[in-house]
Amino acid sequence: MQALNFPRFDFRFKKAEDNLLIFDVIRKKFVLLQPEEWVRQHVVHFLLTTKGYPKSLMNVEKQLIVNKLSKRYDVVVFNPDSSIFLLVECKAPQVKITQDVFDQIARYNRGLGATYLMVTNGLEHYYCQMDYVLEKYTFLKEIPDFSR
């Protein structure tokens, strides 16, 4: 797989019926290694090892309902009170980060109310802090480390 703009992480792989699988430490299972999954797994390891977020506060690839349609978010980090701290949207490295991608995460976040948003294709990363009182967001250089 393509090198990404993240630190180097140790991943577990296995082959099954001519498919390469990668172990997801949050879902606790091997999943098919596709380009978007490669990015997602880097994000998970980045949040765990670089930012210090605990596994117990993370969810990966869960369903949510947006405008009566079933969608799946990539990664969510919860606060200890179960509110959402961070919502992450992952794209494959060849997918450009466009306004459409920001619109997608904004639609997902309407019902979730995350404090921070992250959009990445593994090569480019964008971080935003939401301000629900002023109904705006601010771009950040990085998301905060876990500090609770």
C-alpha positions as CSV (number, residue, x, y, z in Angstrom):
1,M,0.0,0.0,0.0
2,Q,0.9,3.6,-0.5
3,A,3.0,5.5,2.1
4,L,0.8,8.0,4.0
5,N,1.5,11.3,5.8
6,F,1.4,9.7,9.3
7,P,4.1,8.3,11.6
8,R,5.0,4.7,10.9
9,F,2.9,2.2,12.7
10,D,3.1,-1.6,13.2
11,F,0.0,-3.3,11.7
12,R,-1.0,-7.0,11.7
13,F,-1.8,-8.5,8.3
14,K,-3.0,-11.8,7.1
15,K,-4.0,-13.3,3.7
16,A,-7.3,-15.0,3.2
17,E,-8.5,-16.4,-0.2
18,D,-6.2,-14.1,-2.1
19,N,-7.2,-11.0,-0.1
20,L,-5.0,-9.1,2.2
21,L,-6.6,-8.3,5.6
22,I,-5.5,-5.8,8.3
23,F,-6.3,-6.1,12.0
24,D,-8.5,-3.4,13.4
25,V,-7.7,-3.0,17.1
26,I,-11.0,-1.2,17.8
27,R,-13.3,-3.6,16.0
28,K,-11.0,-6.5,17.2
29,K,-11.1,-8.3,13.9
30,F,-9.3,-8.5,10.5
31,V,-10.9,-6.4,7.8
32,L,-10.3,-6.3,4.0
33,L,-7.4,-3.9,3.2
34,Q,-8.7,-1.4,0.8
35,P,-7.2,2.1,0.2
36,E,-9.7,3.8,2.5
37,E,-9.2,1.2,5.1
38,W,-5.5,1.8,5.0
39,V,-6.2,5.5,5.8
40,R,-8.7,4.6,8.5
41,Q,-6.2,2.2,10.2
42,H,-3.5,4.9,10.2
43,V,-6.0,7.4,11.7
44,V,-6.9,4.9,14.5
45,H,-3.2,4.3,15.3
46,F,-2.4,8.0,15.1
47,L,-5.2,8.8,17.6
48,L,-4.1,6.0,19.9
49,T,-0.4,6.3,19.9
50,T,0.4,9.9,18.9
51,K,-2.6,11.7,20.5
52,G,-3.1,9.3,23.4
53,Y,-6.8,8.6,23.0
54,P,-8.0,5.5,24.8
55,K,-9.5,2.6,22.8
56,S,-12.4,2.5,25.1
57,L,-13.6,5.9,23.8
58,M,-13.3,5.0,20.1
59,N,-15.7,3.6,17.6
60,V,-15.0,2.7,14.0
61,E,-17.4,2.2,11.0
62,K,-20.7,2.5,12.8
63,Q,-24.1,3.3,11.3
64,L,-25.9,6.6,11.6
65,I,-29.0,7.9,10.1
66,V,-28.8,11.1,8.0
67,N,-32.0,12.5,6.5
68,K,-33.6,9.1,6.9
69,L,-30.7,7.4,5.0
70,S,-28.4,4.9,6.6
71,K,-24.7,6.0,6.5
72,R,-21.5,4.9,8.2
73,Y,-19.0,7.2,9.9
74,D,-15.3,6.2,9.8
75,V,-14.1,7.1,13.3
76,V,-15.6,8.7,16.3
77,V,-13.9,9.5,19.6
78,F,-16.2,10.0,22.6
79,N,-15.8,12.2,25.7
80,P,-16.1,10.3,29.0
81,D,-19.7,11.6,29.2
82,S,-20.6,9.9,25.9
83,S,-20.8,13.2,23.9
84,I,-18.7,13.2,20.7
85,F,-15.3,14.7,20.9
86,L,-14.1,14.0,17.4
87,L,-15.7,12.8,14.1
88,V,-13.3,11.6,11.4
89,E,-14.0,11.2,7.7
90,C,-11.5,9.1,5.8
91,K,-11.0,8.9,2.0
92,A,-8.7,6.8,-0.1
93,P,-5.4,8.6,-1.0
94,Q,-6.4,9.1,-4.6
95,V,-9.6,11.0,-3.5
96,K,-9.1,14.7,-3.4
97,I,-10.4,16.6,-0.4
98,T,-13.0,18.9,-1.8
99,Q,-16.0,20.9,-0.6
100,D,-18.1,17.8,-1.2
101,V,-16.1,15.9,1.5
102,F,-16.5,18.8,4.0
103,D,-20.2,18.9,3.2
104,Q,-20.4,15.1,3.9
105,I,-18.8,15.4,7.3
106,A,-21.0,18.4,8.1
107,R,-24.2,16.4,7.3
108,Y,-23.0,13.6,9.5
109,N,-22.1,16.0,12.3
110,R,-25.5,17.7,12.3
111,G,-26.9,14.8,14.4
112,L,-23.7,14.0,16.3
113,G,-22.5,17.4,17.5
114,A,-18.8,16.7,17.6
115,T,-16.5,19.3,19.1
116,Y,-13.8,18.5,16.5
117,L,-13.8,17.3,12.9
118,M,-11.0,15.7,11.0
119,V,-11.0,15.0,7.2
120,T,-8.1,13.1,5.7
121,N,-7.1,11.1,2.6
122,G,-4.0,10.0,4.4
123,L,-1.9,12.5,2.5
124,E,-3.7,15.7,3.5
125,H,-5.3,16.3,6.9
126,Y,-7.8,19.0,7.9
127,Y,-8.9,19.7,11.5
128,C,-11.7,21.9,12.6
129,Q,-13.1,23.0,15.9
130,M,-16.9,23.6,16.0
131,D,-18.5,26.6,17.5
132,Y,-22.2,25.9,17.8
133,V,-23.1,29.2,19.5
134,L,-21.7,31.3,16.6
135,E,-22.6,28.5,14.1
136,K,-19.1,28.4,12.5
137,Y,-15.9,26.3,12.6
138,T,-12.3,27.2,12.9
139,F,-9.5,25.4,11.1
140,L,-6.7,24.1,13.3
141,K,-3.1,23.0,12.7
142,E,-3.9,19.8,14.7
143,I,-6.4,18.3,17.1
144,P,-5.6,18.3,20.8
145,D,-4.0,15.4,22.6
146,F,-6.1,13.4,25.0
147,S,-6.0,15.2,28.3
148,R,-8.7,13.7,30.6
